[in-house]
Amino acid sequence: MALPPEKISELRQIIHNKLTQMDVHSRIRDAVSETMEDSRTSDRGSGAVGEEQVLESLRQRGIIDEILSEMSFEEEPSRDVRRPTKPATHFVDREDRIKTSTPAKKAAIDPTRRHLYLQVKGGKAFLEHLQEPEPLPGQVGPTFTLHVLFRGQRFRSKPVPCACDPDIQEGFLLELHSKGSGEAAQMADPTSLLSICDPVHMVLIKTDVAGDTALLTSHYLEWRHVLGAQDGYINTAVELMGVGTESKVPVGVLDVRLEILPHPVHTLAPDVITTQLNLEQSRRAERERLFLVYAKQWWREFLQIRGNNSNRLVKIFAQDENATNRPVCSFVRPLQAGRLLDTPRQASRFISLLTYEKASTVGGGPRAEQWCTMHAFLCRNKGDCEDHSVLLCSLLLGFGLDAYVCVGTKMNNTAHTWVLTLGMDGEATFWESLTGHRYSHQPVNPDDPPAVEQPRLQYPYRSVGCVFNHQVFYANSQDLGLTTVWDNELSYLLTPALAAYEQERTTGHISGNEEFQQAIRRAVPDGHTFKGFPIQFLHRNARRAFAGCLRSPVCEEIVSCRGDHVRLAVRVRVFTYPEQACAVWIMFACKYRSIL
């Protein structure tokens, strides 16, 4: 099957770039010059050089063998050209093969797609492991493992012994090209690659002799500077910082080489790349600033509803492993596991098998709160209840469920995190991410008489502070853990009373009180009690008005009424006057049967 002309041109360019990188042209010129000089100084002295002589000279100098080796021209089993080969996960290049004397694995690179070759050439300055003791004979010492995540592609290196200068020699082939067909399937140019803002997430894990893992660093590598390299690659030293409370302390340095394959014909100017990165940073900072302003305003309004709301577990922000404050909604995203997990319950079982461990601190005091990113959590293979819940919620969202992360308390009044799913009929199901257990929530029916036995709680949760996923965030404003049931008919019956109160302020006389009392007596059953609380405001701010009502002991008693068959009612009447003046009357009421 013949290739189209544009593909042939691309392959020619790839070969030309490879030969240029190897400096083949100058080496061939040197070989030809020396061959001609040898011919002149020989006994024949003709100075004529044939093709066979030049080829023999190139073979003797190893140039031909080196070209064939670099181009990987070797026999392979025949394959259908219509099925593109899958890019290798990672491979070691020729220089590393010579250094480590390890057989090389051939990388299957799709020549029609751009790739980022991330080569780690070793580590240094891991001072914490300067005096690392030698393992006993037959015992495996602690090791380092480097994990890499880029645009859904996850790889990890071979474990290497922990040392001050660890010998991490690894290469990762990361696909840059966007998936698609037609225009989207063409070779991406540097301008298109510059718009890919995803960094390379590098996570370093230490595994001790007992097999316990520890998260050493979580670093986001900006790779787009290589788009301005004239040679198609750059070498850089990546300084790795600690995690949690040690996020400002250096852990070590990795020597990294970044290379774009195939090499682009044209490169970008460094100032263009810098301008793009600065623009993205400014936009990101502006989004964070606007969200922070909105979150502060939202929190002030939430506190206006009730002053003791500040004691609720309403978690708007959380710190990740790098001690960076992030909105909790940003930790969750719908995640599909492909063919690895078949059902939501299997996903719950998988999450429960990951080790539970609280974030540790140096010294005493309360435990440090640290919400790990999903990649760091999976690399470490253990984490706190927040990490388990976030990952479980993401997987349940990927299965199409209406899932939320719950932040609240357990029966022993300790803070905890779990997952909630809501059905189409409003049925709530709790998922405990640490054990894999599921609990169906059975709400209490407020209409049941005291003699009716209420369902016993099967789940270990006491209260909910807030719930959230990747799209919404809800804070619990429920008062005293009571169930609120509104009576619309009773609310309507309060209207004549509000009109009478304003009439009294206007004329000094009140009328219609008899009809209001008769209607209330008919609406309140025998054995029940009615309570009402009217109040007037000179503004139309609902939150300020509600906060003002709750400052009254009478209104607080109505709102927090306890009894049997409790029904609440509220009615608002606004009387307008010139120059935007107004009189706002609000009346809270309840009817109930005392259980004392």
C-alpha positions in Angstrom: 0.0 0.0 0.0 1.6 3.3 -1.1 1.9 6.2 1.2 0.4 9.6 0.2 2.8 12.3 -1.0 2.5 14.3 2.2 3.4 11.3 4.3 6.4 10.7 2.1 7.6 14.3 2.6 7.1 14.0 6.4 9.2 10.7 6.4 11.9 12.4 4.4 12.0 15.3 6.8 12.2 12.9 9.8 15.2 11.0 8.2 16.9 14.3 7.4 16.5 15.6 10.9 17.9 12.3 12.3 20.9 12.4 10.0 21.5 16.1 10.9 21.3 15.3 14.6 23.9 12.6 14.2 26.1 14.9 12.1 26.3 12.3 9.4 27.0 14.7 6.5 30.2 16.1 8.0 31.4 12.6 9.0 30.9 11.4 5.5 32.8 14.3 4.1 35.7 13.7 6.4 35.7 10.0 5.4 35.7 10.8 1.7 38.5 13.4 2.1 40.7 10.9 4.0 40.0 8.2 1.4 41.0 10.5 -1.4 44.1 11.6 0.4 45.1 8.0 1.0 44.5 7.3 -2.7 46.8 10.2 -3.7 49.6 9.1 -1.4 49.4 5.4 -2.4 51.7 3.9 -5.0 49.1 4.3 -7.7 48.8 8.0 -7.2 45.8 8.3 -9.4 43.6 10.1 -6.8 40.5 8.5 -8.2 38.1 7.1 -5.7 35.3 4.7 -6.5 31.9 4.2 -4.8 33.0 0.8 -3.4 36.0 2.4 -1.7 34.0 5.1 -0.1 31.4 2.5 1.2 34.2 0.3 2.5 35.7 3.3 4.3 32.4 4.2 5.9 31.9 0.5 7.0 35.3 0.4 8.6 34.6 3.6 10.5 31.3 2.2 11.8 29.2 5.0 10.3 26.9 2.7 8.3 26.3 0.4 11.2 25.6 3.4 13.5 23.0 4.8 11.0 21.3 1.5 10.7 21.2 1.1 14.4 19.8 4.6 15.1 17.2 4.2 12.3 16.3 0.7 13.8 16.3 -0.9 10.3 15.9 -4.5 11.3 13.5 -7.3 10.3 10.2 -7.3 12.0 7.1 -9.5 11.6 4.8 -8.2 8.9 1.9 -6.2 10.2 -1.1 -4.5 8.7 -0.1 -0.9 7.8 -3.6 0.3 8.3 -3.3 -0.4 12.1 -0.9 2.2 13.6 1.5 0.8 16.1 1.0 1.7 19.8 3.6 4.0 21.2 6.0 2.4 23.6 5.4 3.2 27.3 9.0 4.1 27.9 12.4 3.2 26.6 16.1 3.7 27.1 18.0 5.5 24.4 21.3 4.3 22.9 23.6 6.4 25.2 21.9 4.8 28.2 22.3 1.3 26.8 26.0 1.8 26.5 26.2 3.2 30.0 24.0 0.6 31.8 24.8 -2.4 29.5 21.1 -3.2 29.4 19.5 -4.7 26.3 17.5 -1.9 24.5 13.8 -2.2 23.8 12.7 -0.9 20.5 10.2 2.0 20.7 7.3 1.8 18.2 6.9 5.5 17.3 4.1 6.6 15.0 5.9 8.9 12.6 2.7 10.8 11.8 2.3 12.1 15.4 4.3 14.3 17.7 5.8 12.9 20.9 7.6 14.3 23.9 10.5 12.2 24.9 11.2 12.8 28.6 14.6 11.3 29.5 15.8 11.2 33.1 19.6 11.1 33.3 20.0 10.6 37.0 19.4 12.4 40.3 21.6 14.3 42.7 21.6 16.2 46.0 19.1 13.8 47.7 20.8 14.8 51.0 18.4 13.0 53.2 19.9 9.8 51.9 23.5 10.8 52.1 24.1 8.2 54.9 21.8 5.6 53.6 23.0 2.3 55.2 23.9 -0.6 53.1 21.3 -3.4 53.1 22.1 -6.7 54.6 23.2 -9.6 52.4 20.1 -11.0 50.6 18.0 -8.0 51.7 16.5 -5.5 49.4 17.1 -1.9 50.5 14.8 1.1 50.1 14.1 2.2 46.5 13.0 5.2 44.5 10.3 4.9 41.8 9.4 7.8 39.5 5.8 8.1 38.2 4.8 10.2 35.3 1.3 11.4 34.2 0.7 13.4 31.1 -2.7 13.8 29.4 -4.1 10.5 30.6 -0.9 8.6 30.0 0.7 7.0 33.1 4.1 5.5 33.3 6.6 4.6 36.0 10.3 3.9 36.1 12.2 0.8 37.4 12.9 0.9 41.1 16.5 2.1 41.9 18.3 2.0 45.3 17.9 5.1 47.4 21.1 7.2 47.4 22.3 10.7 47.6 22.8 10.5 43.8 20.2 7.9 42.7 20.9 6.3 39.3 17.5 7.0 37.8 18.1 6.3 34.1 14.7 6.2 32.3 13.0 7.5 29.2 9.3 8.1 28.8 7.6 8.6 25.4 4.6 10.8 25.8 2.1 11.4 23.0 1.4 15.0 22.3 -0.9 14.7 19.4 -4.6 15.2 19.9 -6.8 12.2 19.0 -9.1 12.7 16.0 -9.5 12.3 12.3 -9.3 14.6 9.3 -7.6 17.9 10.3 -7.2 16.8 13.8 -5.1 13.8 12.7 -2.5 15.8 10.9 1.0 16.4 12.3 0.8 19.0 15.0 3.0 22.0 14.5 4.8 24.0 17.3 2.1 26.6 17.4 -0.6 24.0 18.1 1.7 22.3 20.6 2.1 25.6 22.5 -1.7 25.6 23.2 -1.3 22.3 25.1 -1.2 23.7 28.7 -1.1 20.3 30.4 2.1 19.9 32.5 4.0 16.7 33.1 3.1 15.5 36.6 6.1 13.8 38.2 5.7 11.9 41.5 8.6 10.3 43.4 7.8 7.4 45.7 10.1 5.8 48.3 9.5 2.2 49.2 11.2 1.0 52.4 12.5 -2.4 53.3 9.1 -3.4 54.7 7.3 -2.4 51.5 5.7 0.8 52.9 5.5 3.7 50.5 6.1 7.4 51.2 5.3 10.3 48.9 8.5 12.4 48.5 7.6 14.9 45.9 4.9 16.0 43.5 6.2 18.2 40.7 4.5 19.8 37.7 7.0 20.1 34.9 6.5 22.8 32.2 7.8 21.2 29.0 6.9 23.8 26.4 10.3 25.5 26.5 11.6 22.7 24.3 9.5 24.2 21.4 12.0 27.0 21.1 15.1 24.8 21.1 17.0 25.0 17.8 18.4 21.5 18.2 15.0 20.0 19.1 15.9 19.2 22.7 16.9 20.9 25.9 18.6 19.7 29.1 17.4 21.0 32.4 17.8 20.4 36.1 14.5 19.9 37.9 14.5 20.8 41.6 12.1 18.7 43.5 10.4 20.0 46.6 8.9 18.1 49.5 5.2 17.6 50.3 2.9 18.9 53.0 4.6 20.8 55.7 7.9 20.3 53.9 6.7 21.8 50.6 9.3 24.5 50.8 12.2 22.1 51.5 14.2 20.8 48.5 14.3 17.0 48.2 16.7 16.6 45.4 17.4 17.4 41.7 16.7 15.3 38.6 18.7 15.9 35.3 16.1 15.8 32.6 16.3 16.0 28.8 13.2 17.0 26.8 13.0 16.3 23.1 10.2 16.7 20.5 9.9 13.7 18.1 9.9 14.1 15.1 11.8 17.3 15.3 9.7 20.3 14.0 11.0 22.0 10.9 10.4 25.4 12.5 10.8 26.4 16.2 9.2 29.2 18.2 10.9 32.2 19.5 11.6 32.1 23.3 9.8 35.3 23.9 6.7 33.9 22.2 6.7 30.9 24.6 7.3 33.2 27.6 4.5 35.5 26.6 2.1 32.5 26.3 3.1 31.1 29.7 2.7 34.5 31.4 -0.7 35.0 29.7 -1.9 31.6 31.0 -0.5 32.4 34.5 -2.3 35.8 34.6 -5.6 34.2 33.5 -5.3 31.5 36.1 -4.5 34.0 38.8 -7.5 36.1 37.8 -9.8 33.1 37.9 -8.6 32.2 41.3 -9.0 35.8 42.5 -12.6 36.0 41.3 -13.5 32.7 42.8 -12.0 33.7 46.1 -14.0 37.0 46.1 -17.2 35.0 45.3 -16.4 32.4 48.0 -15.9 35.1 50.7 -19.2 36.8 49.8 -21.0 33.4 49.8 -19.5 32.6 53.2 -20.6 36.0 54.7 -24.2 35.4 53.5 -24.1 31.8 54.9 -23.1 33.2 58.3 -25.9 35.8 58.1 -28.4 33.0 58.1 -27.2 31.8 61.4 -24.2 32.8 63.4 -23.2 29.3 64.6 -22.9 28.2 61.0 -19.2 29.0 61.4 -18.9 25.8 63.5 -20.2 23.6 60.7 -17.8 21.4 58.6 -18.2 23.5 55.4 -15.0 22.8 53.5 -14.7 25.2 50.5 -10.9 24.9 50.1 -8.3 22.2 50.9 -4.6 21.9 50.6 -3.1 19.4 48.2 0.2 17.6 48.7 2.1 20.7 47.7 0.4 22.8 50.4 -1.5 24.7 47.7 -5.1 25.9 48.6 -7.5 24.6 46.0 -11.3 24.5 45.8 -12.5 21.1 46.9 -14.6 20.8 43.7 -11.3 20.8 41.7 -10.2 17.5 43.3 -13.2 15.6 41.7 -13.7 14.8 38.1 -15.6 12.1 36.3 -13.2 9.2 35.8 -13.8 6.2 33.6 -11.7 3.0 34.3 -12.2 1.5 30.9 -12.3 -2.3 31.2 -10.5 -2.4 34.5 -13.7 -2.0 36.6 -17.1 -3.3 35.5 -19.5 -1.9 38.0 -19.8 0.9 40.6 -19.7 -1.7 43.4 -16.6 -3.2 42.0 -15.1 0.3 42.0 -16.1 0.7 45.7 -14.4 -2.6 46.5 -11.3 -1.5 44.7 -11.1 1.8 46.7 -11.6 0.0 50.0 -8.5 -2.2 49.2 -6.3 0.8 49.1 -4.5 1.3 52.5 -6.0 3.9 54.9 -3.4 6.2 56.5 -3.7 9.6 58.0 -1.3 12.4 57.0 1.6 12.4 59.5 3.3 15.4 61.1 6.7 16.0 62.7 6.1 16.3 66.5 2.8 16.4 68.3 -0.4 18.4 67.8 -3.4 17.7 65.5 -2.9 15.7 62.3 -2.1 17.7 59.2 -4.9 17.9 56.7 -3.7 17.0 53.2 -5.9 16.1 50.2 -3.7 14.4 47.6 -4.3 14.6 43.9 -5.6 11.4 42.4 -2.3 10.6 40.6 -0.3 11.1 43.8 -2.8 8.9 45.8 -2.6 6.1 43.3 1.2 6.2 43.1 1.4 6.1 46.9 -1.3 3.4 47.0 -2.6 4.7 50.3 -4.1 7.8 51.8 -6.7 9.4 54.1 -10.5 9.1 54.0 -10.6 12.3 51.8 -8.4 10.7 49.2 -10.5 7.5 49.1 -13.8 9.5 48.9 -12.6 11.8 46.1 -11.5 8.9 44.0 -14.6 6.8 44.6 -16.9 9.8 43.8 -14.9 10.4 40.6 -15.4 6.7 39.6 -19.1 6.7 40.4 -19.5 9.9 38.3 -17.8 8.1 35.5 -20.4 5.3 35.8 -23.1 7.9 35.3 -24.3 8.2 38.9 -25.3 11.4 40.7 -22.5 11.3 43.2 -21.2 13.7 45.8 -18.4 13.8 48.4 -19.9 14.3 51.9 -18.0 16.1 54.7 -19.4 15.6 58.2 -19.0 13.8 61.4 -19.3 10.2 62.6 -21.3 9.0 65.7 -18.2 9.7 67.9 -18.3 13.3 66.6 -15.0 13.0 64.7 -14.7 14.5 61.3 -15.1 12.1 58.4 -15.6 12.0 54.6 -17.7 9.6 52.6 -19.7 9.5 49.3 -23.4 10.1 48.6 -25.4 9.0 45.5 -29.0 10.2 44.8 -31.4 8.2 42.8 -34.1 9.5 40.4 -36.7 9.2 43.1 -34.6 11.1 45.6 -33.4 8.0 47.4 -30.0 8.6 49.1 -27.3 6.0 49.4 -24.2 6.4 51.5 -20.9 4.7 50.3 -18.2 4.2 52.9 -15.0 4.4 50.8 -12.8 2.8 53.5 -14.8 -0.4 53.8 -16.8 -0.6 50.7 -20.1 -0.8 52.6 -23.3 0.8 51.3 -26.1 2.2 53.4 -29.6 3.2 52.3 -30.8 6.3 54.0 -34.3 5.9 55.5 -35.7 9.4 56.4 -37.9 9.8 59.4 -41.6 10.4 58.7 -42.7 13.5 60.8 -46.3 12.5 60.5 -45.8 9.2 62.4 -47.2 9.3 66.0 -44.7 8.8 68.8 -45.8 5.2 69.3 -44.6 4.3 65.8 -41.1 2.9 66.0 -38.7 4.8 63.7 -36.1 3.0 61.6 -32.8 2.5 63.4 -29.8 4.1 61.7 -27.5 1.6 60.1 -24.8 4.0 59.0 -22.1 5.4 61.3 -22.6 9.0 60.3 -24.0 11.7 62.6 -24.1 15.0 60.6 -23.4 16.4 57.2 -21.6 19.7 56.9 -21.4 20.0 53.1 -21.6 17.9 49.9 -19.9 18.6 46.5 -18.8 17.2 43.2 -17.0 18.7 40.2 -20.0 20.9 39.4 -21.8 22.0 42.5 -21.2 22.7 46.2 -23.9 22.6 48.9 -23.6 23.6 52.5 -26.0 22.3 55.1 -28.1 25.1 56.7 -30.5 22.7 58.5 -31.3 23.9 62.1 -30.7 21.7 65.1 -31.0 18.5 63.0 -34.8 18.9 62.7 -36.9 18.0 59.7 -38.8 21.0 58.2 -42.3 20.6 56.8 -44.1 23.6 55.4 -47.9 24.1 55.5 -48.8 26.2 52.4 -52.5 26.6 53.5 -51.5 27.9 57.0 -49.1 30.3 55.3 -51.9 31.7 53.2 -54.1 32.2 56.3 -51.5 34.6 57.7 -52.1 37.2 55.0 -55.0 39.0 56.7 -53.0 39.4 59.9 -50.1 41.2 58.0 -52.6 43.5 56.3 -54.2 44.3 59.7 -50.8 45.2 61.2 -50.0 47.7 58.5 -53.5 49.2 58.7 -53.0 49.7 62.4 -49.8 51.6 61.7 -51.5 53.8 59.1 -54.9 54.5 60.7 -54.4 53.6 64.3 -57.2 51.1 64.2 -57.2 47.4 63.5 -60.0 45.4 61.8 -60.5 41.9 60.6 -58.9 40.3 63.6 -62.0 38.2 64.3 -62.0 36.5 60.9 -58.2 35.8 61.2 -58.8 34.0 64.6 -61.7 32.0 63.2 -59.6 30.8 60.3 -56.7 29.8 62.5 -59.0 27.8 64.9 -60.4 25.9 62.0 -56.9 25.2 60.6 -55.4 24.0 63.9 -56.7 20.5 64.9 -57.8 19.7 68.4 -54.9 19.0 70.8 -52.5 21.2 68.7 -50.9 24.5 69.6 -50.5 27.5 67.3 -47.7 30.1 67.7 -47.1 33.2 65.5 -44.4 35.9 65.4 -44.9 39.1 63.3 -42.0 41.5 62.6 -41.5 44.6 60.5 -38.4 45.7 58.4 -37.7 48.8 56.4 -35.6 47.0 53.7 -36.1 44.1 51.3 -32.9 42.1 51.9 -34.1 38.6 52.7 -30.9 37.4 54.4 -30.7 40.4 56.7 -34.4 40.0 57.5 -34.1 36.3 58.3 -31.0 36.9 60.5 -32.9 39.6 62.3 -35.9 37.3 62.9 -33.7 34.6 64.4 -32.3 37.1 67.0 -35.8 37.1 68.6 -36.3 34.3 71.1 -39.9 33.9 70.0 -39.0 33.4 66.4 -36.2 31.0 67.4 -38.7 29.0 69.5 -41.0 28.7 66.5 -38.3 27.7 64.0 -36.8 25.1 66.4 -40.2 23.8 67.6 -40.2 20.2 68.8 -43.3 18.1 69.0 -45.5 15.8 67.0 -46.9 16.8 63.6 -44.9 20.0 63.5 -45.9 22.3 60.6 -44.2 25.6 59.8 -45.6 28.6 57.9 -44.2 31.9 56.8 -45.8 34.8 55.0 -44.3 38.1 53.6 -46.2 41.2 52.7 -44.5 44.3 51.2 -46.3 47.7 51.3 -44.7 50.2 49.0 -44.6 54.0 49.4 -43.1 56.9 47.4 -39.3 57.4 47.0 -38.7 53.6 47.3 -39.9 53.5 50.9 -41.5 50.3 52.0 -42.8 48.4 55.0 -42.0 44.7 54.9 -44.0 42.5 57.3 -43.0 38.9 57.9 -44.8 36.4 60.1 -43.5 33.0 61.2 -46.0 30.5 62.6 -46.2 26.9 63.6 -48.7 24.3 64.7 -47.8 21.2 66.6 -48.9 18.7 69.2 -46.9 18.8 72.4 -45.2 15.5 73.4 -44.4 16.6 76.9 
